[in-house]
């Protein structure tokens, strides 16, 4: 599909703000503005909701507003020296805390100083991307938890005089990783969360609210970020896509704008991946399994976002089967062009547990994230799914007879 212009999203941030491409969440932003108007900020805020909703972008925007030299209409000006420094992550009072590699930590150094030269260069590149894209996710490789050293270093910084005027804003990304594999970092943070230095605001951000321990939650004012309406997401997509194709992308992304940016112009690729997977489920020929293994291996090495997308594509297939089996109504399914295929599958396998198939796929993805053997994971997944599909039936059948795949 050729490159085309896109519609302008309908409710983006004002161009005077830090990000002109951030879809403002009205309820969340109004709550933040109420704190700002009353000039009485809480010690800590906890932003929670699904991935890709702009939680981090809102945190950065609020940091800019609080420290803006010329705020206008409850928005940062986006142009003053303070706003420019926050946008480029050069403001002395803005601190980012996020997962980092464990490695060998020299406690005399800051956590970032413990990174290798190449890791630090990669990190600077990520900050540069984040400065223009509020939905870009900063992920330092091999980082599974927020280090106790990061919290100790933060406490030391906050005990010193401020580098610049205004508020200290500490944004903690993936805040749930304060709490596992153990609570050491979270417990170290509790005292300063409850009694921070003057003019200091913590903003914790998570997509896994249930993993935040209660002692952290109780010290924060929580703000929920709901899913963005699909109608707004469609405005971000290529004009050449049909309404049905936009619906497919929106469902695969589950409202995650970062995924939408990776899915645009990918309809052909989506169906190519889905066809190979369908063939592997309904065929005894192992060549289809091998194609999936090859595809997953490449994605695991090169693009974790596309890896997630692949598994979302096949999960929606089984979700469609479950919904269609219950309703027999095409309006409730995502892959509407597969309605005849779904009808034949359900008639032939009317005792299959489609929901369990989804559980198996999610479990497989989690194991791959943990660096389990990809061939073992994929072959095991396909065997389990085939058993669930066939139930007590042992016969295989040729899917090419039912879905025009040659």
LINQUI-V288869 format. One record per helix or strand of 2 or more residues. SS is the DSSP state (H for helix, E for strand). FROM is the first residue (numbers start at 1). TO is the last residue. If there is no record, write none. Layout:
ss=SS from=FROM to=TO
ss=SS from=FROM to=TO
This chain:
ss=H from=26 to=38
ss=E from=44 to=49
ss=H from=55 to=67
ss=H from=81 to=87
ss=E from=94 to=97
ss=H from=111 to=114
ss=H from=117 to=130
ss=H from=148 to=159
ss=E from=168 to=172
ss=H from=175 to=178
ss=H from=184 to=194
ss=E from=200 to=206
ss=H from=209 to=211
ss=H from=214 to=217
ss=E from=221 to=225
ss=H from=230 to=234
ss=H from=243 to=253
ss=H from=257 to=263
ss=H from=267 to=281
ss=H from=287 to=302
ss=H from=304 to=327
ss=H from=330 to=332
ss=H from=336 to=348
ss=H from=354 to=369
ss=H from=374 to=390
ss=H from=399 to=401
